[in-house]
Amino acid sequence: MQQNGYNVVRVWINQLCVVDSKGDLSSPYLPNVLDFLQRAKANGIYVMFTIDAPPAQGYENNVPITATIGPANNIFLTQEGSSVEIQYWQNVITWLIDHQAPLDHVFAYELRNEAYFLSTSAPLNLTSGIVTTGNGQSYNMANSTDKQRMMDENLVYWIDRIRSGILLKDPTALVTIGFFAPQGPNPTRIGDPRVIRTYWAIADPKIGGSSADFIDLHPYPGFGLTLKQYVQNFEIDNSTQKPILMGEYGAFMSAYSYLPVAAQELQDWQVESCQYHFGGWLLWTWDSYEQPNIWNEVSGNQVINLALSPQYRPDPCAARPSPGEDIAFDKPVNASGYLPSNPPFMAVDGSSSTVWNSGAFAPQWIEIDLQNSSQVGNVTLVTSQSPNGNTDIRVWVKGTGTGGVFQLLCEFVGFTSDGQVLQYSPQTPLTGIQYVKVEIVSSPSWVSWREIMVFST
């Protein structure tokens, strides 16, 4: 992460591991948290700690459930709900302080990954009666406006009270809270009983908003809403809000089956978000292979990383240096040879998990027919190599302007390893190109490629 220019990572403190069966802080687990924080500091990375809920044993189980305030809502609508949260965060921070943790590299404490009320639980499922909540106020459940006011005011109270408790232990801390998108005015998450309004959390405290230092919002592309519509649902008002962070966004394979398209959409999403004053971005996720239905940062040997990395795009609000699509994808391809199980088209199928393998040592080549006279702004190669070692790789181009003769575009000479990403972008885009040929002159392994991508401008 550090080598690619990133500076913040968001991680969970596991609510199942952080306490033992008695509800006491778990000594086997918390040293892992300490170690992670120390490693992050050593690499110049700041850590944003988040939770889905406090541990049940010793904390959440101590919050009462009544006929008028039921499960899930009791955390936000009772005095005990905010009290156990304060106790939890103070206990964790105290443990870290006692063990000389580098709290200067805690970017923020996030009170919730995604906060919500539950519409199927009391008092939101009640149609009558007066309910008194943790902030000391009473609300009429026969009145929908009063119900919404109850949620808004108690969310602000809950945030403010817990933030004050955290600052007693870590006075320099930033405190935030995360949200998925509210369900209107643009319909989304239809039928989901989890409800939330984010306006008063985002709003400046001077007009009644929460005291959170910034707000973490989670708009995902590919789920029917444009970013502008998400902004409308979040009720972002640039004149009255505190800083906002896109602390979670990503690309699901169900929405983007082709990885380069997913990478481009994520980059475009980031660029567009700047006009709505998002001040930071954290992708879901870095390398969570246990979620096979979503592309992660290093999928396909870092295709998304190449699109988002500050090392390659120092200005996140600027359009990509070489905008375009992978014009080599699924194009006709020829090669010097191949194994029956690894034919040449596997080098242009959009997946780095499949490979073209020549079945022989160098020199070998593979040639892509772009089918049209094309403008080329970038060539990206994803290696397939075993064993690793010194290689000599040459990229050639041919087109209408080259007299039918291949011309050398670039050469990579040096030590390479399996899964490495090699990139070349000419100072000015090449025009009139129809054929791209990649030749490996020398290599310690059989000649093979995971993926060859040619990006237009």
C-alpha angles and dihedrals in degrees: 000000000000092000090054093052101254119141109183134053124186116214137171125243096220109240091202094053105035095076134039127232090281094053094253120135109274114242094198092056107037094060085063089056089049092048091050092051092048092050090048092053091048088058098042094253125138120216128224109198116207138175138193091213139335116271114285095224110074095358125037092030088062093063110096123239115208138172089264101040114038138184119313092011092061091071092060101031104048134068089232090056094063091037094060090047090054091048092049097050093042091051093050094046092046090053091050092049092048089053094047095247115180096251088172085078095053101106093191146330109241112208092202136007088216118356122206146152121234115239093199093057129075133303093021092055091052120101098191143024138065118273124196114205140196094278090061095249128122127224135193112236092199088067118073091200090055090050091054092045088052091055094044096048096043093048090055091045091049093050094045095048095048093044090054090051092051092050090056087066101030108024094183095051126125114221125201142163131214132225140185116217120292114241098248167115082356105043115246137146087028111199094012108138091208108100132184142161115205102188099096093043089053097040122098114265088236089073096039101281126136126279093237109135092227138346127241114216127188113207113165124200119227098044101100101271127098118225089252089056091049089052089053091051091049088050092226110187110185093201096057107026137101121233115300130208129196091224095170132027133134149150122267117208090229088066098034114029093171113068099213090053090051091051092050093048091051091050092048090047090054094048093048092049091064091074087060091052100250105167103197143010135216118186122221099254147004101196110335099153090169085078102064093172096070133060112239132203095270098037113137091013096308103317091147092042089056089054097047108025115121086219090068098028109031091175109058091191094057122092116255114282093239108025117197146083134284098268091183092065112121093347124144111280136189130191143186089249144325147198114253090241093048109045123178097259089069088075091063102034096102095249126100090196088075121061141194109230120191091202091227145071125264141324094065134135144197124202129200124203108211087194093219138056098269143186113235124201102163142015117202123189126191111200129227108194140152120201104025117231148114116332139178111213124180128190118204131187133198133182147136092300097052101065093245093296125118114242125201111253100178144332131220113203123175144051115340133177137200114285094016117148117225120190136185127182118180116227089246123023117263116240132202095028120152105157131047119188125190115198128186108205097180135008138148091232139051109284111262140147131205095199140349115198127186115192123204124215 
